[in-house]
C-alpha cells in the first residue's frame, strides 16, 4: 500500500472516501456514504495516514472477534451433542 492510498471507510462498506482541506493547514478524510470524518492533520498525506490506522485496528479486532466466536461456536456445538 502506498502512503497516499486512502483505504475504504472503516465504519461502512463504502469506498467513496475523499481527502478535503477544511481550513488553512487542516485536512481530513471523509466518507461520502456515512459521513464519518477522520482526524485532522496539517497535510493531506498525514490525514490519509491517520485515517488508515483505525481501519487496520478495526480489521484486526474483527479477525480476533471472529476467531473467538468460531471457537465458542465449536465448543457449544460439542456440548449440545
C-alpha positions, 0 to 999 in steps of 0.5 A: 500500500502506498502512503497516499492510498486512502483505504475504504471507510472503516465504519461502512462498506463504502469506498467513496472516501475523499481527502478535503482541506477544511481550513488553512493547514487542516485536512481530513478524510471523509466518507461520502456514504456515512459521513464519518470524518477522520482526524485532522492533520496539517497535510493531506498525506498525514490525514490519509495516514491517520485515517488508515490506522483505525481501519487496520485496528478495526480489521484486526479486532474483527479477525480476533472477534471472529476467531473467538466466536468460531471457537465458542461456536465449536465448543457449544456445538460439542456440548449440545451433542 
